[in-house]
């Protein structure tokens, strides 16, 4: 996969803490950012796919709504 360079501007303290986390995890800040972005993109894809499915159901529901309602007595018959 072709990689692009990204310039990122963040607070020095945050970068230092992120670097400490990366060292504890035996990785790099670069890799942590890459994994974070992958996760965000994956979640957004799933959200959009789910929304697409919901829109299809709303446009053409498989359940007919608005049928006659049963009375309370009828609902509680045994």
C-alpha positions, 0 to 999 in steps of 0.5 A: 500500500502506498503511504503518504506523509502526514504533518500533525500539530499537537501539544508537546505534552500530549506527544510526550505522553503518547510516546510513553504509551507507545514505548510501553506497548512496544510500538510507535506513535505513528503506528498508534495514530495509523491504527486509530484512524483505521478504527475510525474509518471502519466504524464509519463504514459500518455506521453508513452501511447500517444507515443504508439498510435502515433507509431501505427498510423505511422506504419499503417496510416489510411490515404493514402498519395501521391494521385494526387494533385489538381491544384491551379485553381481547388482548388479555383473553386467556 
